[in-house]
Amino acid sequence: MRSEPHPPYSQRMTFAFRRLERNDIPRAFRLLHAVHPCRVLSEESVRWRFDHPHPGVRDTEYVAVDTAGALVGFVRSRLIVSEDRPGNGYTTLLSVAETHRGSDLAARLLETSEKHLLGQGATCLRAEAADEGVQAGGPHFAELLREKNYEPLESHHVLALDLSTLPDLPPTPHGVELRPFEDFSDDPRPLYEIDRTTTRDEPGGLTQDNDFPSFEEWHEHIWPHPLVALDLSLAALVNGELAGITCYHSDHGTRMESAMTGMLAPFRGHGLAAYAKTAALHRARERGITHAYTGNHSDNAPMLAINDRLGYTLAGTETVLGRGPDR
């Protein structure tokens, strides 16, 4: 038996919807941090992305302000403008303050995003919704999407790890050396090539090879991002040959998340990814990080097995839903 979706007071609530302004960012960050507990964010990173639009996409953020002037809602509308997937529109990071989750605010934020994306030429709409432990209010948002004929396209497991429970670091395998990304600051192109190659054949997901940015775009928009933890991310070398990478984002406080772990095909199946990840997590704990997060596609059995051995536990599932000609 379904409960009433909105309590009576919600019908009296009014909100002003407008685009995010730079001086909104401190309040917007606090809302995002509260609603998405497994995402590693910082106020600096939100401001940096606002000032440095990513190539290939057109991001527009909207906020909702209540009658008291409080910022109580946030949504990002992302239109893909690169040649390989033109017309794909995404509604992401939908966030509603706890005090307003009984209202129709989530539905109105979704409508705001959809209207914007369709007005910009989107032909296929997608949206992300997650379990409660990953996105506060996420199950309600998922229900809204299903009511609007969005269909599930793919799911990711979102995993969490208390670093105090890390297993011991195993002995260094023969011939293996781990080097932090900081060591490649003068010439990070070798790391880029590993990232591009291993991302291309990562199990599961909707990403295509031609989605990957050029080196120039990667070097300008990804490498210097404030969340990229060059001190925690490690390159693995075997007998001096670059074999793979394990990359991390950090809020430079107590939280980190895995951005990518990939080994070149000739070096797979020997435990190198597990060793590199374990070493990176120990390195992070030594630097004051207490909690780590990661997301794995449900088809990525090898990485799910590694993370299980490391002690990650399921925080929830995030699902991409879509509607339109291509979904």
Beta strands, then each sheet from edge to edge (+ up, - down):
strand 1: 15-19
strand 2: 57-66
strand 3: 71-80
strand 4: 88-96
strand 5: 124-130
strand 6: 151-162
strand 7: 176-180
strand 8: 234-238
strand 9: 241-250
strand 10: 255-263
strand 11: 291-297
strand 12: 313-323
sheet 1: 1+ 2- 3+ 4- 5- 12+ 6- 11+ 10+ 9- 8+ 7-
end
